[in-house]
Every structure is written in C-alpha cells, then in structure tokens.
Amino acid sequence: MGYVNYKGPDLDRYIIGRERQWVTYKEGAELYNMPFWTFVHLAKEAKATMPLRKTAIVDIGMFDVYLESVAKREDKISRLELGGYKNAKREKKQ
C-alpha cells in the first residue's frame, strides 16, 4: 500500500474574496525580508495568526499595525535617550 503525496491545504480557497490579506509564515518572512522564526514570533506577539489545520496564516493588516506601534515606541524611547544625552552634555559644558 503506497502513501499519497499530501500537498497541504488550498489556502487560496480561504483567501480569495476576503477583505484581509493572509499569508503563510514562509511567505510573510520572504515578504518582510526577515528570518522565518523572527517573523513567527512577531506574528504571534501581534496576535495576527489564525491556525489552519497543521499550519497557520498571518493577517498582514494586523501585523503591519503591530510593527508600526513597535516602531513608534522604539522611536519615543530613542528620543528620550538622546534628549537625556544632550541635556547631560550641556550640563557638563556649563
């Protein structure tokens, strides 16, 4: 008795006609040009994943919103650190 070559679920059936854009982990990692596991961890942190049989798909819209919020948070932190550095430098000169 031979084994049947299983290709996985047909994701196009779930994606076509939807308002949201969904990608697999592999496609998302290639789309954002980042390592596979980094994309997986960030997608899970963003709560943008939806399990689908033995795989999962990621909502790109939610993932983008999460990345933008993280970037804004990082930007605020860096501004505070730079502002503190500049103020400390001015105090030393005086």
Backbone as CSV, one residue per row, in Angstrom:
resi,resn,N_x,N_y,N_z,CA_x,CA_y,CA_z,C_x,C_y,C_z
1,MET,0.841,-1.169,0.000,0.000,0.000,0.000,0.892,1.240,0.000
2,GLY,0.727,2.131,-0.985,1.552,3.325,-1.102,0.946,4.516,-0.367
3,TYR,1.788,5.463,-0.120,1.345,6.683,0.542,0.957,7.725,-0.499
4,VAL,-0.019,8.528,-0.171,-0.462,9.598,-1.056,0.358,10.845,-0.735
5,ASN,0.845,11.503,-1.759,1.615,12.729,-1.566,0.660,13.856,-1.201
6,TYR,0.707,14.307,0.044,-0.191,15.339,0.540,0.451,16.707,0.353
7,LYS,-0.208,17.618,-0.343,0.352,18.926,-0.655,-0.014,19.997,0.364
8,GLY,-0.931,19.730,1.278,-1.340,20.718,2.259,-2.644,21.374,1.848
9,PRO,-3.152,22.261,2.703,-4.449,22.888,2.413,-4.346,23.891,1.270
10,ASP,-5.443,24.066,0.569,-5.528,25.036,-0.513,-5.873,26.387,0.111
11,LEU,-4.858,27.211,0.396,-5.081,28.484,1.084,-5.827,29.494,0.228
12,ASP,-5.717,29.384,-1.083,-6.425,30.320,-1.952,-7.930,30.267,-1.717
13,ARG,-8.432,29.112,-1.371,-9.858,28.961,-1.104,-10.282,29.830,0.080
14,TYR,-9.403,30.007,1.058,-9.718,30.798,2.239,-9.448,32.284,2.031
15,ILE,-8.558,32.607,1.114,-8.091,33.978,0.946,-8.925,34.766,-0.062
16,ILE,-9.312,34.137,-1.162,-9.988,34.845,-2.249,-11.312,35.426,-1.760
17,GLY,-11.532,36.691,-2.084,-12.781,37.359,-1.730,-12.821,37.891,-0.317
18,ARG,-11.746,37.827,0.399,-11.707,38.338,1.779,-11.155,39.756,1.773
19,GLU,-11.547,40.540,2.773,-11.044,41.910,2.893,-9.606,41.919,3.403
20,ARG,-9.277,40.961,4.218,-7.945,40.899,4.809,-6.996,40.153,3.889
21,GLN,-5.713,40.466,4.029,-4.693,39.757,3.266,-4.004,38.779,4.212
22,TRP,-4.006,37.523,3.848,-3.421,36.470,4.661,-2.228,35.864,3.937
23,VAL,-1.188,35.535,4.685,-0.022,34.845,4.135,0.407,33.764,5.116
24,THR,1.160,32.798,4.611,1.741,31.791,5.495,2.992,32.383,6.142
25,TYR,3.528,31.665,7.123,4.753,32.141,7.773,5.881,32.302,6.762
26,LYS,6.023,31.335,5.891,7.110,31.374,4.913,6.958,32.571,3.973
27,GLU,5.749,32.780,3.457,5.508,33.910,2.558,5.722,35.241,3.276
28,GLY,5.288,35.327,4.535,5.453,36.556,5.310,6.909,36.872,5.582
29,ALA,7.680,35.843,5.909,9.110,36.050,6.158,9.796,36.550,4.896
30,GLU,9.420,36.005,3.745,10.000,36.461,2.484,9.519,37.872,2.141
31,LEU,8.245,38.161,2.432,7.672,39.474,2.140,8.357,40.579,2.943
32,TYR,8.613,40.315,4.221,9.241,41.308,5.091,10.754,41.169,5.157
33,ASN,11.303,40.220,4.427,12.743,40.021,4.345,13.376,39.862,5.734
34,MET,12.821,38.918,6.497,13.356,38.638,7.827,13.419,37.128,8.029
35,PRO,14.189,36.681,9.003,14.276,35.249,9.260,12.910,34.658,9.616
36,PHE,12.735,33.389,9.279,11.453,32.699,9.464,10.974,32.773,10.910
37,TRP,11.823,32.379,11.857,11.378,32.310,13.255,11.163,33.700,13.854
38,THR,11.875,34.691,13.390,11.621,36.058,13.847,10.224,36.490,13.422
39,PHE,9.867,36.188,12.177,8.529,36.524,11.696,7.461,35.780,12.487
40,VAL,7.699,34.498,12.778,6.730,33.703,13.540,6.508,34.314,14.918
41,HIS,7.584,34.658,15.614,7.466,35.222,16.961,6.763,36.580,16.932
42,LEU,7.110,37.434,15.978,6.467,38.740,15.881,4.979,38.610,15.531
43,ALA,4.655,37.679,14.652,3.246,37.469,14.279,2.433,36.990,15.476
44,LYS,3.024,36.127,16.287,2.324,35.655,17.485,2.174,36.765,18.510
45,GLU,3.204,37.606,18.670,3.106,38.753,19.577,2.018,39.713,19.128
46,ALA,1.879,39.871,17.821,0.879,40.774,17.264,-0.520,40.174,17.324
47,LYS,-0.616,38.898,17.671,-1.888,38.172,17.690,-2.569,38.249,16.332
48,ALA,-1.767,38.092,15.285,-2.256,38.176,13.911,-2.327,36.814,13.242
49,THR,-2.166,35.739,14.014,-2.159,34.406,13.424,-3.519,33.736,13.558
50,MET,-3.811,32.887,12.597,-5.018,32.069,12.650,-4.618,30.649,12.285
51,PRO,-4.822,29.690,13.206,-4.444,28.310,12.896,-5.348,27.751,11.792
52,LEU,-4.729,27.027,10.896,-5.454,26.427,9.784,-4.880,25.037,9.558
53,ARG,-5.572,24.034,10.066,-5.121,22.645,10.044,-3.741,22.505,10.679
54,LYS,-2.746,22.067,9.933,-1.413,21.877,10.517,-0.510,23.079,10.319
55,THR,-1.039,24.157,9.804,-0.238,25.357,9.575,-0.985,26.552,10.166
56,ALA,-0.494,27.716,9.932,-1.159,28.935,10.384,-0.992,29.996,9.308
57,ILE,-1.930,30.935,9.268,-1.817,32.056,8.353,-1.806,33.331,9.166
58,VAL,-1.201,34.365,8.608,-0.989,35.624,9.322,-1.748,36.732,8.606
59,ASP,-2.484,37.522,9.384,-3.187,38.683,8.857,-2.173,39.817,8.726
60,ILE,-1.866,40.195,7.499,-0.837,41.205,7.238,-1.252,42.572,7.771
61,GLY,-2.536,42.895,7.715,-3.008,44.186,8.227,-2.719,44.346,9.707
62,MET,-3.058,43.329,10.493,-2.785,43.386,11.935,-1.289,43.405,12.207
63,PHE,-0.537,42.658,11.419,0.909,42.593,11.601,1.541,43.956,11.319
64,ASP,1.092,44.648,10.274,1.612,45.984,9.952,1.319,46.978,11.067
65,VAL,0.103,46.939,11.601,-0.260,47.844,12.699,0.646,47.603,13.896
66,TYR,0.913,46.331,14.209,1.795,45.993,15.321,3.212,46.501,15.084
67,LEU,3.743,46.289,13.881,5.097,46.752,13.571,5.203,48.272,13.678
68,GLU,4.182,48.985,13.209,4.198,50.452,13.302,4.155,50.909,14.755
69,SER,3.361,50.231,15.589,3.294,50.622,17.003,4.625,50.356,17.704
70,VAL,5.274,49.253,17.368,6.588,48.953,17.952,7.609,49.992,17.491
71,ALA,7.557,50.372,16.220,8.499,51.362,15.697,8.291,52.712,16.386
72,LYS,7.036,53.104,16.612,6.761,54.367,17.303,7.271,54.324,18.732
73,ARG,7.061,53.179,19.394,7.533,53.024,20.767,9.053,53.116,20.821
74,GLU,9.729,52.452,19.896,11.197,52.500,19.837,11.679,53.915,19.554
75,ASP,10.967,54.624,18.684,11.342,55.989,18.341,11.226,56.903,19.561
76,LYS,10.155,56.749,20.338,9.982,57.553,21.551,11.094,57.274,22.557
77,ILE,11.434,56.007,22.703,12.493,55.638,23.647,13.825,56.231,23.205
78,SER,14.123,56.136,21.915,15.396,56.665,21.436,15.437,58.184,21.572
79,ARG,14.305,58.855,21.368,14.276,60.314,21.548,14.536,60.681,22.997
80,LEU,13.931,59.923,23.914,14.149,60.201,25.333,15.611,59.990,25.701
81,GLU,16.198,58.919,25.195,17.602,58.639,25.492,18.504,59.703,24.892
82,LEU,18.232,60.111,23.667,19.048,61.146,23.032,18.865,62.487,23.726
83,GLY,17.625,62.773,24.104,17.366,64.025,24.816,18.107,64.058,26.144
84,GLY,18.113,62.950,26.839,18.836,62.857,28.103,20.336,62.999,27.888
85,TYR,20.851,62.455,26.809,22.270,62.545,26.494,22.649,63.987,26.182
86,LYS,21.826,64.669,25.397,22.124,66.056,25.038,22.085,66.952,26.265
87,ASN,21.104,66.739,27.126,20.998,67.549,28.343,22.188,67.314,29.260
88,ALA,22.641,66.095,29.381,23.793,65.780,30.220,25.059,66.427,29.645
89,LYS,25.177,66.464,28.339,26.345,67.060,27.690,26.364,68.570,27.927
90,ARG,25.185,69.209,27.853,25.093,70.653,28.080,25.465,70.999,29.525
91,GLU,25.010,70.162,30.471,25.307,70.426,31.876,26.810,70.342,32.144
92,LYS,27.510,69.436,31.481,28.945,69.301,31.683,29.686,70.531,31.166
93,LYS,29.210,71.123,30.071,29.867,72.300,29.499,29.712,73.519,30.398
94,GLN,28.601,73.619,31.076,28.327,74.803,31.914,29.028,74.700,33.210
